[in-house]
Amino acid sequence: MRWDGQTLGATDDGALPGLQRISGLLRTVAPAEFPGVRFHEVAARSALNEVPATSAVPFRWTVNPYRGCTHACVYCFARGSHAWLELDTGTDFDREIVVKVNVSEVLRRELARPSWRREHVALGTNTDPYQRAEGRYRLMPGIVRALAAAGTPFSILTKGTLLRRDLPLIAAAARDVPVGLAVSLGVHDEALQASLEPGTPRPRARLELVAAAREAGLECGVLLAPVLPWLTDGEDQLDAALARLAAAGASGVSVIPLHLRPGAREWFLEWLAREQPRLLPRYRQLYKRGAYVPAEYRNQLRARVDPLLERHGFARPAGHRGGRGVPGDPESGFPTGSLPTLGPAAVDPVQPTLL
């Protein structure tokens, strides 16, 4: 049983008042192999999340088996969602993880409804479905099987090399429904990666994941994201990164600059003040008008990147606009949701929610 060996602990309602908002809370566990992390197991009432019609993203449905993420990326877009649970968007987001233990069973019921139209379902648009917790709970195989059995196309965006475990299953699903895979790999310097993304697999391991997906017969694109101004946006850095992605066999690349929404902004700027204080005034100036870099920076980055994309075989075809087929990219343009490939490369100002 997957529950064997877990250490049970009582839910601390004083520290976690927001969990009272989650119906179906079963128990809180603190496994010894996850020091400092608690998993709050819940019986979810629904699995499919409908994206609001006002959203810019090009997909309508998502599934998120986890809430919070032990990848602990300082800049993570999804940090703000933990505030709904009355938890902080920093250490609590990294350590207080909600696990929907019955998600595959609920998903099967929802996909069996006569009203289900087999629309594309995106995975990895909030927190990573292949974070370390997936090694313990093994929720993704049931989700993949449910989607494939229901004839529902889907895509997966991840930083987690646990995806490699499921490549045979995903390859089998791809024979029945359109499937898209993308790996997020924006920071290639290992020291910087360890500081900014302390819970993620090393860059080399993610490159090996891309190669393994391609060897399994699957298209696998890469999000070179986030590109960090004055830290990872130099021409030499981008050139070296794209060379590695080409060598790994990436189907396509989308280059996306950092954006800082509330919930992530304060934690990233705190990190910057501690680790790169000389850059703090420049970042405050660059992001003074909001979460996104201004058009001037985007244009400069595009001018720098486009020749490099062509050099490494990722150039966009004539007339192409945006990074087609990028999960979570509001300009990706995959209305059918099939995502058979990540498509050509692009520089896009909007960052997927995983990052």
C-alpha positions, 0 to 999 in steps of 0.5 A: 500500500502506498500509505505504508511507513507514513508518520501520522500527525494531527492537523494543526488548525492553529497554524493552518486555519485555511485548511478548514476551507478544504472539504474532505481533509483526511489527515496530515502526514509528515513522512521522514523522507521529506524533512520539514514537509507536511502532506495534507491528504484530501478527498477531492470532490472534483478533478477537472478545473474549468479555466475562466472564460476571461482568462488568456490561456488557450485551454479550458480545462486543467487537472492539478493533483497537488497544491503547493510544490516542493520544487521551491522555485523562488519565482514561482507564479503559483505561490499566490494561490497558497494565500487562499489557505491562509498560508504564506506564499513562501515557506508554506508553499514549499512545505505544506502540500495538499494532495488530492489522493482520490483525483484519478477516481474522481476524474474518471467519473467526470470524464464519463459524463455524457456532457464531456466533450473530450476537450484538451486537459492541461497538466502542470499549469499551476503546481508541478504534477511530477514534484517529489511527492508524486514518487510517493503518491503515484497519482499521475498514472491514474490520471493519464490512464483516465484521460486516454481511456476517455479519448481526451487529449492532454499535455504535461508541463514539468520540471520533474524527472519523475516523468521518466517513470511514466514515459511508457504509459504516456507513449501508449496513451499517445497512440490513442489521443494527442499528447504534448510534453514540455520540460521547463528548464530556464536556469542552466548554471547549477549554482544559480539553479540550486539557489533559485530552484532548490527542490528541482532536478539538476539541469543535466537531469532535465536534459536527459529527460528530454532525450528520454522522451524523444527516445520513447517516440514522443515529441518534447519541447522545452520552455527556456523560462524564466529568462532572468534579466542580467542573470541568464539573458546574456547572448553567450548564456542563451547560446549555450543553453540552446545548444544543450537543448538542441543536443538533447533533441528538443522538439521546440523551444519557447523563450520566456522572460521572468514575470513577478506576480504578487505572492512571488514578487516579494519572495524573489526580491527578498532572494535578490536582496540577499544573493544579488543585491547589486541587481535589486535597484535594476529589477525594481526599475524594470518591474515598476509598472507590474508583473511583466517586463516592458516592451523594450526589454522584450524586443531586446531579448527577441533581437538577441534570441532570434539569431540563436534560435536559427543557429540551433535549428529552432527558427520560426517559419515565416509569418509565425506569431508566438510559440505554438503549442506551449502549455500555459502560453496564452499565445500558443494557439492550440484551440484543439488542445492536441499539442502533438509537438511544442512547435517552433520557438518564440519569445513570449512575455507571458510565463506559464503558471508553473514557472 
